[in-house]
Amino acid sequence: MIGPARIRGICAVLAATLVLGVVPALAQPAARHDDSPAATPLPLMPRYLLMDVQGRAVTQEDFRGRFQLVSFGFISCPDVCPTTLLEVKQILDALGDQAARLQPIFITVDPARDTREVLREYTAAFDARILGLTGSAELVRRAADSFRVRYEIVREPGAAPGNYTMNHTAGMVLLDIHGRFLARFPYGMAVRDIAERIRTEMAVNGR
């Protein structure tokens, strides 16, 4: 389990290195990420039924009237996932007052280890506005399938049951105020470009 001090350390290291345009290799098991486009397009309205860090049921319908910026990942991820969440914070900051119209969501693909308590600490360490969601293995799988996100456990031969990493699709997905798919932002896309696209969508699809 990653404690609060470790989470704060990850944020500090990433904040410093992203300014220099460098993503560090942190001391965590190697993780694999799929940055390739999904083989099939996303459905018009991706769906999910999950649980927030307070234990409340949450669906895409809870954010009618607001845009949603959704990413999938896991807390033990050494680089891509924390980098993505730091970029989400930077996107929110870049949007200024318009950030109130956007709900950032982080869905764990490792519900067995990412408890609500740890997920709460993890997302809050980046930005309190990021909503962490989890659920049963079946509900997480359904949500991922709806977003065309692939993930799987990667375990070295002979490793203990709890000693594994995850292979998963990286990037972010933007939904409009009706929960309809608008765009998929690949991992590594510049924050300024994502923020500008979101501003454009808010102007065009904000009603």
Backbone torsions as a table, in degrees:
resi	resn	phi	psi	omega
1	MET	NA	138.0	178.5
2	ILE	-91.1	121.4	-179.0
3	GLY	-82.3	171.3	-178.9
4	PRO	-57.5	-39.7	-179.6
5	ALA	-62.8	-41.7	178.7
6	ARG	-64.3	-40.6	179.5
7	ILE	-63.3	-45.4	178.8
8	ARG	-62.7	-36.3	178.3
9	GLY	-64.7	-42.6	177.3
10	ILE	-59.4	-45.1	-179.1
11	CYS	-62.2	-43.0	-178.4
12	ALA	-64.6	-43.5	-179.8
13	VAL	-64.4	-44.2	-179.0
14	LEU	-65.9	-41.6	-179.5
15	ALA	-59.9	-41.6	-179.0
16	ALA	-70.0	-42.4	-174.4
17	THR	-78.9	-29.8	178.5
18	LEU	-67.0	-29.8	176.2
19	VAL	-60.5	-33.7	180.0
20	LEU	-89.5	-1.3	179.9
21	GLY	76.5	25.7	-178.0
22	VAL	-121.7	133.0	174.2
23	VAL	-102.2	119.7	-173.9
24	PRO	-79.2	157.3	171.0
25	ALA	-94.9	105.0	-176.2
26	LEU	-85.5	164.0	-174.1
27	ALA	-80.2	73.7	175.9
28	GLN	-138.8	161.0	176.9
29	PRO	-57.1	145.7	-178.8
30	ALA	-61.8	135.1	178.3
31	ALA	-117.7	154.7	179.6
32	ARG	-115.5	143.3	-178.8
33	HIS	-135.1	139.3	-179.3
34	ASP	-100.3	111.0	-179.5
35	ASP	-99.5	0.5	-177.0
36	SER	-74.6	150.8	177.9
37	PRO	-61.5	149.9	178.4
38	ALA	-62.7	146.9	-178.3
39	ALA	-66.3	-29.5	178.9
40	THR	-124.7	149.6	-178.4
41	PRO	-67.9	157.4	176.7
42	LEU	-67.7	150.9	174.2
43	PRO	-66.3	161.1	-179.4
44	LEU	-56.8	-38.6	-179.0
45	MET	-131.5	90.7	175.2
46	PRO	-58.6	144.8	-176.0
47	ARG	-125.6	150.9	174.8
48	TYR	-154.2	150.6	173.0
49	LEU	-134.9	102.6	-173.3
50	LEU	-135.1	-169.8	-177.0
51	MET	-126.7	135.4	177.7
52	ASP	-84.8	-179.0	-174.1
53	VAL	-70.9	-11.2	175.3
54	GLN	-92.8	-2.2	-180.0
55	GLY	89.5	11.4	-179.5
56	ARG	-92.7	142.2	177.2
57	ALA	-69.5	137.3	-178.1
58	VAL	-134.3	136.8	173.6
59	THR	-130.0	172.2	177.8
60	GLN	-62.0	-22.6	-178.9
61	GLU	-70.8	-19.7	-178.5
62	ASP	-69.3	-11.9	-175.4
63	PHE	-117.1	25.0	174.7
64	ARG	-57.1	132.7	-177.9
65	GLY	95.1	-8.5	177.2
66	ARG	-127.8	150.6	172.9
67	PHE	-77.3	154.0	178.1
68	GLN	-123.7	135.0	175.6
69	LEU	-116.7	105.8	-168.6
70	VAL	-109.6	133.4	172.9
71	SER	-134.5	154.1	178.3
72	PHE	-116.4	146.0	178.6
73	GLY	-178.3	-161.4	179.6
74	PHE	-152.4	152.3	-169.5
75	ILE	-68.3	-32.8	179.8
76	SER	-77.8	-1.1	178.8
77	CYS	-58.2	129.6	-173.8
78	PRO	-81.2	-22.4	-173.1
79	ASP	-147.5	-57.4	-172.5
80	VAL	-62.2	-45.5	-176.6
81	CYS	-66.9	-49.4	177.1
82	PRO	-64.6	-33.9	175.9
83	THR	-62.5	-42.4	178.9
84	THR	-60.8	-44.0	-178.7
85	LEU	-69.0	-34.6	175.1
86	LEU	-65.4	-37.4	176.2
87	GLU	-65.9	-36.4	175.7
88	VAL	-59.4	-44.8	177.2
89	LYS	-59.0	-43.4	-179.5
90	GLN	-65.4	-35.6	176.3
91	ILE	-64.3	-45.3	178.4
92	LEU	-60.3	-43.9	178.9
93	ASP	-63.4	-39.9	-179.4
94	ALA	-66.5	-31.4	-179.1
95	LEU	-74.8	-20.4	179.4
96	GLY	62.0	-130.8	-178.6
97	ASP	-62.2	-26.7	-179.6
98	GLN	-70.6	-14.4	179.6
99	ALA	-61.0	-24.3	178.3
100	ALA	-64.0	-17.7	-179.8
101	ARG	-91.4	1.7	-176.2
102	LEU	-122.9	129.0	174.6
103	GLN	-105.5	109.0	175.2
104	PRO	-80.7	136.3	-175.4
105	ILE	-131.9	133.6	175.8
106	PHE	-119.0	117.3	-178.5
107	ILE	-106.3	121.9	179.8
108	THR	-75.5	140.4	173.5
109	VAL	-101.6	9.9	-179.1
110	ASP	-129.0	59.9	-174.7
111	PRO	-63.9	-21.3	179.9
112	ALA	-65.6	-33.2	-178.3
113	ARG	-107.4	-28.6	-176.7
114	ASP	-87.8	84.0	179.6
115	THR	-69.6	166.3	180.0
116	ARG	-60.9	-39.4	-177.7
117	GLU	-64.6	-46.8	-179.9
118	VAL	-68.0	-39.1	179.7
119	LEU	-63.2	-38.6	178.0
120	ARG	-61.0	-47.5	179.6
121	GLU	-64.3	-39.4	-176.1
122	TYR	-65.2	-51.8	-178.2
123	THR	-67.7	-38.2	-179.6
124	ALA	-65.2	-28.5	179.6
125	ALA	-65.5	-24.8	178.0
126	PHE	-92.1	-51.8	178.5
127	ASP	-167.8	131.8	-177.5
128	ALA	-64.0	-16.9	-179.2
129	ARG	-81.1	-12.1	179.0
130	ILE	-79.1	125.5	-179.1
131	LEU	-96.9	119.0	176.3
132	GLY	-88.1	134.9	-180.0
133	LEU	-127.1	143.1	176.6
134	THR	-141.2	-168.7	-179.9
135	GLY	166.1	-172.3	176.1
136	SER	-66.0	161.1	178.8
137	ALA	-56.4	-38.2	-178.3
138	GLU	-67.7	-43.5	-178.4
139	LEU	-70.4	-35.4	175.6
140	VAL	-64.7	-41.5	178.8
141	ARG	-63.1	-41.7	178.6
142	ARG	-62.2	-43.0	179.0
143	ALA	-62.5	-46.2	-179.8
144	ALA	-61.7	-42.7	178.8
145	ASP	-61.3	-38.8	-179.1
146	SER	-65.1	-32.6	178.2
147	PHE	-92.0	5.2	-177.4
148	ARG	57.6	40.1	176.7
149	VAL	-100.9	129.2	178.5
150	ARG	-102.0	142.9	174.1
151	TYR	-156.6	154.9	178.9
152	GLU	-159.3	155.1	175.5
153	ILE	-77.2	137.5	176.7
154	VAL	-120.5	115.1	-175.9
155	ARG	-128.0	132.0	177.3
156	GLU	-68.6	146.8	178.6
157	PRO	-55.6	130.6	178.1
158	GLY	82.8	-0.1	-179.1
159	ALA	-71.7	152.8	177.1
160	ALA	-63.0	155.0	-176.5
161	PRO	-53.9	-37.7	-177.2
162	GLY	-89.8	2.5	-178.0
163	ASN	-102.9	92.9	-178.1
164	TYR	-155.2	167.3	171.3
165	THR	-123.6	-174.4	-176.3
166	MET	-128.7	142.7	170.0
167	ASN	-104.9	123.0	-177.3
168	HIS	-151.7	161.8	177.9
169	THR	-72.0	129.5	179.9
170	ALA	-96.6	172.2	177.6
171	GLY	109.1	-174.8	-178.5
172	MET	-131.8	153.6	177.8
173	VAL	-123.7	133.7	178.7
174	LEU	-104.9	128.4	175.7
175	LEU	-113.6	149.9	-179.2
176	ASP	-85.4	-172.2	-174.0
177	ILE	-70.1	-10.6	176.0
178	HIS	-103.5	4.0	-178.5
179	GLY	83.7	14.7	-179.1
180	ARG	-89.8	146.0	179.5
181	PHE	-64.6	133.4	176.4
182	LEU	-116.7	-44.5	-174.5
183	ALA	-161.9	151.6	169.0
184	ARG	-113.7	125.1	179.3
185	PHE	-101.4	116.5	-178.3
186	PRO	-69.0	153.8	176.2
187	TYR	-61.2	134.3	-179.5
188	GLY	98.6	-9.8	177.2
189	MET	-66.1	140.5	-176.1
190	ALA	-62.9	137.6	179.8
191	VAL	-56.6	-43.2	-177.9
192	ARG	-61.6	-34.8	179.7
193	ASP	-71.9	-39.4	177.6
194	ILE	-64.8	-46.4	-179.6
195	ALA	-61.0	-40.4	179.3
196	GLU	-66.2	-39.2	177.9
197	ARG	-64.6	-40.4	179.4
198	ILE	-65.2	-41.9	177.0
199	ARG	-59.1	-43.3	179.4
200	THR	-62.1	-45.2	179.6
201	GLU	-64.2	-36.9	177.6
202	MET	-63.8	-36.4	179.4
203	ALA	-72.0	-35.9	-175.2
204	VAL	-89.0	-41.0	-173.1
205	ASN	-114.6	25.9	-175.0
206	GLY	-83.2	0.5	-179.7
207	ARG	-128.1	NA	NA
